[in-house]
Amino acid sequence: MTTENTSGAMAGLRVIDLTRVLGGPYCTQILADHGADVIKVEPPAGDEVRDWGPPFHDEDAAYFVGINRNKRSVGLDLASEAGRAVLMKMLERADVLIENFKPGTLDKWGIGNDVLRAKFPKLVHCRISGFGGDGPRGGNPGYDAIIQAMTGMIAATGSPQSGPMRIGVPLVDISTGLYAAIGILMALSERQKSGAGQFLETTLYETGLAIMHPHAANYFMHGKPPQLTGNEHPNLVPYAIFPTRTDNIFIGVGNDGTFRKLCKEIGKPELGTDVRFARNKDRIANRDALRTELAAVFSQHDAVPLCDRLLAAGLPAGPVQSIDQALTNAHTIHRGDVIEKDWYKGVASPIRLERSKPALRNVPPKFSQHATEVLTEFGYSRGEIDALIAKGVVCGPDRKR
């Protein structure tokens, strides 16, 4: 990912981003990294994750900084009629509107999807919500950990010793942002054929269910909920953490041939033909015995040299690294996975197109940093902008906490 002003695959796309917190901003950062003009419209109090610290840079939390680069910020009071008039002016020249208000909020304000569709027939309108607008939980608030709990994710995570556990990253929020980005691109692709935009919705709840693989598929097949297996896999053995002389490693074996190759590489070829372990279903039935055999071998090795040797042989193995080790290792550096500009440092976009490269053009914006610049582009005079700021419709640089 370059820091140059390359155009990017989404250059020319204008996105009005009304989202806050994580799923929506994660989605729009994907688009912004690849050239979209993302205008982040924040409420007068700002995106609340600006306060989710420490750590902070200049009063903005790392949580905010990590998902809002390459965007421009405008503080706008959408609860006011004048603020909504500014939004409607901006939508005249927008391709995408993305919001994560409680379902029904835009309708209450008189700018619901029917109104938007009539006024802006080419607009792609994406809504992210917890549970959607209908059904028994329609309109209920959604939070990553709550959705993890309600979709079976927490019940399937952890060991018999630990009990059920939340996954340590906000996987549901991030995955919802990814699905939203995919949905927006699908709608834009369809618009090229139909000439019309459309409404699309992604919910945390449906995302939580959708990413419960293979547990949902297993349940549909045999009708049993997953058991707590800790770091082990319900369908594959060996697929787990093992200690070595130095650090832990993770071994993952996807088929019988790979298992036999692993056994040969670690000097125990007889394990590959042992009737207890020859096939995956045998290894599942005898996972404890196999773990004992493998642990005895791995305990004689150092983690990194062993994993280097196994990986070079085409075998899936890796040292269990902390985040500082992951972000500073040789492969991360070689691939350019950490990007920097001025004071900012972040993880590069993992979407690597050959010609239309992503770019770090701008560091994450300060609150309402671009209000005058953006509104000028939409035809407002400096006097009109100053009047809107004086009335509190458009925000200056200070948030109303």
C-alpha positions as CSV (number, residue, x, y, z in Angstrom):
1,M,0.0,0.0,0.0
2,T,1.5,3.3,-1.1
3,T,1.5,6.7,0.5
4,E,1.3,8.3,-2.9
5,N,-1.8,10.0,-4.4
6,T,-2.7,7.1,-6.7
7,S,-6.3,7.2,-8.0
8,G,-7.4,3.7,-6.7
9,A,-10.1,1.4,-8.0
10,M,-12.9,3.4,-6.4
11,A,-11.7,6.8,-7.6
12,G,-14.7,9.0,-8.6
13,L,-17.0,7.3,-6.1
14,R,-18.5,9.7,-3.5
15,V,-19.7,8.2,-0.2
16,I,-21.7,10.0,2.4
17,D,-20.9,8.2,5.6
18,L,-23.3,8.7,8.5
19,T,-21.9,5.7,10.5
20,R,-20.2,5.7,13.9
21,V,-18.3,3.2,16.1
22,L,-16.9,0.3,14.1
23,G,-18.8,-1.7,11.4
24,G,-19.7,1.3,9.2
25,P,-16.4,3.1,9.5
26,Y,-14.5,-0.1,8.9
27,C,-16.6,-0.5,5.7
28,T,-16.0,3.0,4.5
29,Q,-12.2,2.9,5.2
30,I,-12.0,0.0,2.8
31,L,-13.6,2.1,0.1
32,A,-11.5,5.2,1.1
33,D,-8.2,3.3,0.9
34,H,-9.1,2.5,-2.7
35,G,-9.8,6.0,-3.8
36,A,-13.4,6.7,-2.8
37,D,-14.2,10.2,-1.6
38,V,-15.6,9.4,1.8
39,I,-17.3,12.3,3.7
40,K,-17.7,11.3,7.3
41,V,-20.7,13.2,8.7
42,E,-20.5,13.3,12.5
43,P,-23.1,14.4,15.0
44,P,-22.2,17.5,17.1
45,A,-20.8,15.2,19.8
46,G,-18.6,13.5,17.2
47,D,-18.1,9.8,16.7
48,E,-18.1,8.4,20.2
49,V,-15.1,6.2,19.6
50,R,-12.9,9.3,19.5
51,D,-13.2,8.9,23.3
52,W,-12.5,5.2,23.5
53,G,-9.0,5.4,24.9
54,P,-6.3,5.6,26.1
55,P,-4.2,5.6,24.1
56,F,-4.9,9.0,22.3
57,H,-3.3,11.1,19.7
58,D,-4.3,14.8,20.1
59,E,-7.5,13.7,22.0
60,D,-8.5,11.1,19.4
61,A,-8.4,7.5,20.6
62,A,-6.4,4.9,18.7
63,Y,-9.8,3.1,18.3
64,F,-11.0,5.9,16.1
65,V,-7.7,6.5,14.4
66,G,-7.5,2.8,13.3
67,I,-10.6,2.9,11.1
68,N,-11.0,6.4,9.8
69,R,-8.0,7.3,7.6
70,N,-8.5,8.7,4.1
71,K,-11.8,10.4,5.1
72,R,-13.0,14.0,5.4
73,S,-15.0,15.0,8.4
74,V,-18.0,17.3,8.6
75,G,-19.9,17.9,11.9
76,L,-23.6,18.2,11.1
77,D,-26.7,18.4,13.3
78,L,-29.0,16.0,11.5
79,A,-31.6,16.3,14.3
80,S,-32.3,19.8,12.9
81,E,-34.3,20.5,9.7
82,A,-31.5,22.7,8.5
83,G,-28.9,20.0,9.0
84,R,-31.0,17.5,7.0
85,A,-31.3,20.1,4.3
86,V,-27.5,20.2,4.1
87,L,-27.4,16.4,3.9
88,M,-29.9,16.3,1.1
89,K,-27.8,18.9,-0.8
90,M,-24.8,16.6,-0.4
91,L,-26.7,13.5,-1.6
92,E,-27.5,15.3,-4.9
93,R,-23.9,14.5,-5.9
94,A,-23.3,11.2,-4.0
95,D,-23.2,7.6,-5.1
96,V,-23.5,5.9,-1.8
97,L,-25.2,6.7,1.5
98,I,-24.2,4.5,4.5
99,E,-25.8,4.9,7.9
100,N,-26.2,2.9,11.1
101,F,-29.1,4.8,12.8
102,K,-31.7,2.8,14.6
103,P,-34.1,1.5,11.9
104,G,-36.9,4.1,11.4
105,T,-34.8,7.1,12.3
106,L,-34.5,8.5,8.8
107,D,-38.3,7.9,8.3
108,K,-39.0,9.9,11.5
109,W,-36.9,12.7,10.0
110,G,-38.8,12.6,6.7
111,I,-35.9,11.3,4.7
112,G,-36.5,7.6,4.7
113,N,-35.6,5.2,1.9
114,D,-38.8,5.9,-0.1
115,V,-38.0,9.6,-0.1
116,L,-34.4,9.0,-0.9
117,R,-35.3,6.6,-3.7
118,A,-37.7,9.2,-5.3
119,K,-35.2,12.1,-5.0
120,F,-32.0,10.2,-5.8
121,P,-32.9,7.2,-8.0
122,K,-29.2,6.2,-8.6
123,L,-28.2,6.4,-4.9
124,V,-27.1,3.2,-3.2
125,H,-28.4,3.4,0.4
126,C,-26.7,1.0,2.8
127,R,-28.0,0.6,6.4
128,I,-26.1,-1.3,9.1
129,S,-28.1,-2.3,12.2
130,G,-28.1,-4.7,15.0
131,F,-31.1,-6.9,14.0
132,G,-32.8,-5.2,11.1
133,G,-36.0,-3.2,11.1
134,D,-38.5,-6.0,11.4
135,G,-39.0,-9.3,13.3
136,P,-39.3,-9.8,17.1
137,R,-36.0,-8.0,17.7
138,G,-36.3,-5.4,14.9
139,G,-34.9,-2.1,16.0
140,N,-33.1,-3.5,19.1
141,P,-29.6,-2.2,19.7
142,G,-26.7,-4.5,18.6
143,Y,-23.2,-4.8,20.1
144,D,-20.5,-7.1,19.0
145,A,-20.3,-9.1,22.2
146,I,-24.1,-9.4,22.6
147,I,-24.3,-10.7,19.0
148,Q,-21.5,-13.2,19.7
149,A,-23.5,-14.4,22.7
150,M,-26.8,-14.6,20.8
151,T,-25.6,-16.4,17.7
152,G,-23.8,-19.3,19.4
153,M,-20.3,-17.8,19.0
154,I,-19.5,-17.5,22.7
155,A,-21.0,-20.9,23.4
156,A,-18.6,-22.4,20.9
157,T,-15.5,-20.6,22.1
158,G,-13.3,-21.5,25.0
159,S,-12.3,-24.7,26.7
160,P,-14.0,-26.9,29.3
161,Q,-11.7,-25.3,31.8
162,S,-12.3,-21.7,30.8
163,G,-16.0,-22.0,30.0
164,P,-17.6,-20.0,27.2
165,M,-15.6,-17.0,26.1
166,R,-15.9,-13.9,23.9
167,I,-13.7,-13.8,20.9
168,G,-10.9,-11.3,21.6
169,V,-11.4,-9.2,18.5
170,P,-14.8,-7.5,17.5
171,L,-15.2,-10.1,14.7
172,V,-19.0,-9.5,14.2
173,D,-18.6,-5.7,13.8
174,I,-15.6,-6.1,11.4
175,S,-17.3,-8.9,9.4
176,T,-20.5,-6.7,9.1
177,G,-18.3,-3.9,7.7
178,L,-16.9,-6.3,5.2
179,Y,-20.3,-7.6,4.1
180,A,-21.5,-4.0,3.8
181,A,-18.6,-3.1,1.5
182,I,-19.3,-6.2,-0.6
183,G,-23.0,-5.3,-0.7
184,I,-22.2,-1.8,-1.8
185,L,-20.0,-3.0,-4.6
186,M,-22.7,-5.5,-5.7
187,A,-25.3,-2.7,-5.8
188,L,-22.9,-0.4,-7.8
189,S,-22.2,-3.3,-10.2
190,E,-25.9,-3.9,-10.7
191,R,-26.5,-0.1,-11.2
192,Q,-24.2,-0.2,-14.2
193,K,-26.8,-2.5,-15.8
194,S,-30.1,-1.1,-14.5
195,G,-29.2,2.5,-14.1
196,A,-30.8,2.5,-10.7
197,G,-29.5,2.4,-7.1
198,Q,-31.1,0.4,-4.4
199,F,-31.4,-0.1,-0.6
200,L,-29.3,-2.8,1.1
201,E,-29.1,-3.8,4.7
202,T,-26.5,-5.7,6.7
203,T,-27.1,-6.6,10.3
204,L,-24.8,-7.7,13.0
205,Y,-27.2,-10.6,13.9
206,E,-27.2,-12.1,10.4
207,T,-23.5,-11.6,10.1
208,G,-23.0,-13.5,13.3
209,L,-25.0,-16.4,12.1
210,A,-23.3,-16.3,8.6
211,I,-19.8,-16.6,10.0
212,M,-20.6,-19.5,12.4
213,H,-18.9,-22.0,10.1
214,P,-18.5,-24.9,10.5
215,H,-20.6,-25.0,13.6
216,A,-23.9,-24.2,11.8
217,A,-23.1,-26.7,9.0
218,N,-22.3,-29.4,11.6
219,Y,-25.5,-28.7,13.4
220,F,-27.6,-28.9,10.3
221,M,-25.9,-32.3,9.6
222,H,-26.1,-34.0,12.9
223,G,-28.3,-31.8,15.1
224,K,-25.8,-31.4,17.9
225,P,-24.4,-28.0,19.2
226,P,-20.6,-27.7,19.3
227,Q,-18.7,-28.6,22.4
228,L,-16.0,-26.4,23.9
229,T,-12.7,-27.6,22.4
230,G,-10.4,-24.7,23.3
231,N,-7.9,-24.1,20.5
232,E,-8.7,-27.4,18.8
233,H,-10.9,-27.9,15.7
234,P,-14.2,-29.8,15.8
235,N,-13.5,-31.3,12.4
236,L,-9.7,-31.6,12.0
237,V,-7.0,-33.2,14.1
238,P,-4.2,-32.1,14.7
239,Y,-5.3,-28.5,14.6
240,A,-4.2,-27.0,17.9
241,I,-1.5,-25.2,20.0
242,F,1.5,-27.2,21.2
243,P,4.3,-26.1,23.5
244,T,7.9,-26.2,22.4
245,R,11.1,-25.5,24.3
246,T,10.7,-21.8,23.7
247,D,7.2,-20.7,22.7
248,N,3.9,-22.2,21.7
249,I,3.2,-23.1,18.1
250,F,0.0,-23.8,16.1
251,I,-0.2,-26.9,13.9
252,G,-3.0,-27.3,11.4
253,V,-3.5,-30.4,9.3
254,G,-6.2,-30.4,6.6
255,N,-5.9,-33.9,5.2
256,D,-4.4,-37.4,5.6
257,G,-1.6,-36.8,3.2
258,T,-0.5,-33.7,5.0
259,F,-0.6,-35.5,8.3
260,R,1.7,-38.3,6.9
261,K,4.1,-35.6,5.6
262,L,4.1,-33.9,9.0
263,C,5.0,-37.2,10.7
264,K,7.8,-37.8,8.4
265,E,9.2,-34.3,8.7
266,I,9.3,-34.5,12.5
267,G,11.0,-37.9,12.5
268,K,7.9,-40.0,13.4
269,P,6.8,-41.5,10.2
270,E,5.2,-44.4,12.0
271,L,2.5,-42.1,13.4
272,G,1.2,-41.5,9.8
273,T,0.4,-45.2,9.3
274,D,-0.8,-46.0,12.9
275,V,-4.3,-47.3,12.7
276,R,-5.4,-44.9,15.4
277,F,-4.3,-41.9,13.4
278,A,-4.3,-42.9,9.7
279,R,-7.5,-41.1,8.8
280,N,-8.9,-37.8,10.0
281,K,-11.9,-39.5,11.6
282,D,-9.5,-41.9,13.4
283,R,-7.5,-38.9,14.7
284,I,-10.6,-37.2,15.9
285,A,-11.6,-40.4,17.8
286,N,-8.1,-40.6,19.3
287,R,-7.1,-36.9,19.6
288,D,-5.8,-37.2,23.1
289,A,-3.5,-40.0,22.3
290,L,-2.2,-38.1,19.2
291,R,-1.7,-34.9,21.2
292,T,0.5,-36.8,23.7
293,E,2.6,-38.2,20.9
294,L,3.1,-34.9,19.1
295,A,3.7,-32.9,22.3
296,A,6.5,-35.2,23.2
297,V,8.2,-34.4,19.8
298,F,7.6,-30.7,19.8
299,S,8.9,-30.2,23.3
300,Q,12.4,-31.1,22.0
301,H,12.4,-28.1,19.5
302,D,12.5,-24.3,19.5
303,A,9.4,-22.7,18.1
304,V,10.6,-20.5,15.3
305,P,13.2,-22.8,13.7
306,L,10.7,-25.6,13.8
307,C,8.0,-23.6,12.2
308,D,10.4,-22.2,9.6
309,R,11.4,-25.8,8.7
310,L,7.8,-27.0,8.5
311,L,6.6,-24.1,6.5
312,A,9.4,-24.5,4.1
313,A,8.3,-28.1,3.6
314,G,4.8,-26.9,2.8
315,L,3.3,-27.8,6.1
316,P,0.9,-25.5,8.0
317,A,2.6,-24.3,11.2
318,G,3.2,-21.0,12.9
319,P,4.6,-19.6,16.1
320,V,2.0,-18.0,18.4
321,Q,3.1,-14.4,18.3
322,S,2.1,-11.3,20.2
323,I,0.9,-8.2,18.2
324,D,4.2,-6.5,18.5
325,Q,6.0,-9.5,17.1
326,A,3.4,-9.8,14.3
327,L,3.8,-6.1,13.3
328,T,7.6,-6.1,13.3
329,N,8.5,-9.4,11.8
330,A,10.4,-9.7,8.5
331,H,7.5,-10.8,6.4
332,T,5.3,-8.0,7.6
333,I,8.0,-5.5,6.7
334,H,8.7,-7.0,3.3
335,R,5.1,-7.0,2.3
336,G,4.6,-3.3,3.3
337,D,1.9,-4.2,5.7
338,V,2.5,-1.3,8.1
339,I,2.0,2.2,6.6
340,E,3.0,5.6,7.9
341,K,2.3,9.2,7.2
342,D,3.3,12.1,9.4
343,W,2.3,10.9,13.0
344,Y,0.0,8.1,11.7
345,K,0.9,4.5,11.6
346,G,-1.6,1.7,10.6
347,V,-2.1,-1.6,9.0
348,A,-2.3,-1.5,5.2
349,S,-5.3,-2.5,3.1
350,P,-5.1,-6.3,2.4
351,I,-6.7,-5.8,-1.0
352,R,-3.8,-5.6,-3.4
353,L,-4.8,-4.9,-7.0
354,E,-2.1,-4.9,-9.6
355,R,-2.8,-1.5,-11.2
356,S,-5.3,0.2,-8.9
357,K,-3.3,0.3,-5.8
358,P,-4.7,1.5,-2.4
359,A,-3.1,4.5,-0.9
360,L,-2.6,6.4,2.3
361,R,-3.6,9.8,1.2
362,N,-4.8,11.4,4.4
363,V,-4.4,10.7,8.1
364,P,-7.7,10.3,10.1
365,P,-9.5,13.7,10.3
366,K,-10.0,15.9,13.3
367,F,-13.7,16.5,14.1
368,S,-15.4,18.6,11.4
369,Q,-11.9,19.4,10.0
370,H,-13.2,19.6,6.4
371,A,-16.6,21.3,6.9
372,T,-15.8,24.5,5.0
373,E,-13.9,22.6,2.2
374,V,-16.7,20.1,1.7
375,L,-19.6,22.5,1.8
376,T,-17.8,24.8,-0.6
377,E,-17.6,21.9,-3.1
378,F,-21.4,21.5,-2.7
379,G,-22.0,25.1,-3.7
380,Y,-22.2,26.9,-0.4
381,S,-20.7,30.3,-0.1
382,R,-18.3,31.2,2.7
383,G,-21.0,33.5,4.2
384,E,-23.6,30.6,4.1
385,I,-21.2,28.3,5.7
386,D,-20.3,30.8,8.5
387,A,-24.1,31.3,9.1
388,L,-24.7,27.5,9.4
389,I,-21.8,27.3,11.8
390,A,-23.1,30.2,13.9
391,K,-26.5,28.5,14.1
392,G,-24.9,25.2,15.2
393,V,-26.2,23.4,12.2
394,V,-22.7,22.8,10.9
395,C,-20.0,22.2,13.6
396,G,-16.8,24.0,14.1
397,P,-13.7,22.2,15.4
398,D,-15.1,21.8,19.0
399,R,-17.3,18.9,19.8
400,K,-20.4,19.3,21.9
401,R,-19.7,16.7,24.6
